[in-house]
Amino acid sequence: MNQSKRLANFELLRLLAMLMVVTMHYLAGMELLPELGKPVDSRQILGTVLESCCIVAVNVYVLISGYFMVQAEFRVSRVIRLICQVLFYTVLIPLVLCGLGIPVAGQQEGFYGLLQYILPVSTGHYWFVTEYVILYLFSPLLNAAYQKMSRRQLGLAVGLLLIMFCGIKSLMPVLLATDRFGYDFGWFLCLYLVGGYIKLYGLPFLEKGKRGWLIYAGSAAGVFLLTLGMHYLHETAGLFAYYFTVPFHYNFILCLLGAVGLFYGFSKIRIKEGKGASIIRKMGPLSLGVYLLHMHVDIRYHWYHWTNSLLGNLSEMGLPGLFLNIIATVLLVFLSGMVVDYIRSKIFEFAEKGLLKWKNSMQKS
């Protein structure tokens, strides 16, 4: 979508989803989530509440893509721009870190470490980007299927896929050989199809009132209670060691329902046109840069320690201080990523204008 066609409410949702992603990474990195074999204290309970509210973020991101791309024209330039954006981070970050004297993967892991910089999609440098690129390359085939299939056929196909990738795994107390916890193209395909189905036909049950918000809140509460419940059962009876992790899988049923509910909730928001809506539209496309910055292979295991040193030692904080520290850290990382990607976008605009002038001059000559 070009800038004039972006909907401010969905761009706001995109920004919220990225804030959620940073929150989840911070909670995991600072060990603020429950672990089997360890007692749960107030810090882990707070972490579980936040994780339960944020776990829908990745699903929301892909739902937005399916919703808008189902009727969009396939463009190779979109893939090229995405890969160039990724390369901006994968190549420049290690150069900057080396200049600061900080060891990087290319130095420690040899040839494959270098490949992660120059072939980020093929090496899975960012798992989300790898699966998203594959999904986008398949999108013209999926969109063609949408045009040929009836509503009943499409609903049946999506339903069966959801049963396979989501329904069965959500009930099984053991790990299935085909389950990748939602970190795979198969699950992204399901989400894309769900987003497209909502775009074309909607979900009548969620069209009325505030049901989307209620489903999101109920799903988050369910994830929270299941996580602590499975922890209790394991600690008291040695049961459900695997299922304890399931509520935080992207292809868990409550994670899907929560994402759909939140998506519908934001679809009903109407942001008044003006300066605020314009700012949101400009910020939305920069949100991916937040992910590309803090999840770079040379940064992803270090940034939360850097921010911890800057904002205060978590072990010395009470619960209110911890909560404020989490908010401050997430905002700091989010805003830093937005600023960096804004600079990147201006560099790309300048480069594109230069290439266009060169192309025009070549054609005239």
NORTA-V620902 format. One line per field, one symbol per residue. ss: DSSP state (2 for helix, 1 for strand, 0 for the rest). phi: phi as a letter, one per 40 degrees, with the letter a starting at -180 (. if undefined). burial: I if it has 9 or more other C-alpha atoms within 8 Angstrom, else O. Layout:
ss->???
phi->???
burial->???
This chain:
ss->00222002222222222222222222222000000000000222222222222200222222222222200000022222222222222222222222200000222202222222220222200022222222222222222222220022222222222222222222200000000000002222222222222222200222000022222222222222222222222222200000222200000022222222222222200000002222222222002222222200000000222222222002220022222222222222222222222222222222222222222222220
phi->.cdcccccccccccccccdcccdcccccccfbbcbcgbccbcccccccdcccccccdcccdcddccccccbcccbcdccccccccccdccccdcccccccgccbccccbgccccccccbccccgdbdccdcccdccccdccccccdcccccccccccccccccccbccccbccbcccccbggcacdcccdcdccccccccbgbdccccfbccccccccccccccccccccccccccbgbfcccdccdcccccdcccccccccdcdccccbcccicccccccccdccccccccccbcdcbdbbccccccccchccccbccccccccccccccccccccccccccdccccccccccccccccccccc
burial->OOOOOIOIIIIIIIIOIIIIIIIIOIIIIOOIIIOIOOOIOOIIIIIIIIIIIIIIIIIIIIIIIIIIIIOOOOOOOOIOOOIOIIIIIIIIIIOOIIOOOOOIIIIOIIOOIIIIIIOIIOOIIIOOIIIIIIIIOOIIOIIOOIOOIOOOOIIOOIOOIIIIIIIIIIOIOOOOOOIOIIIIIOIIIIIIIIIIIIIOOOOOOIIOOOIIIIIIIIIIIIIIOIIIOIIOIIIOOOOIIIIIIIIIIIIIIIIIIIIIIIIIIIIOOOOOOOOOIIOIIIIIOIIOIIIIIIIIOIIIOOIIOOIIOOIOOOOOIOOOOIIOIIOIIIIOIIIIIIOIIIOIOOOOOOOOOOOOOOOOOOOOO
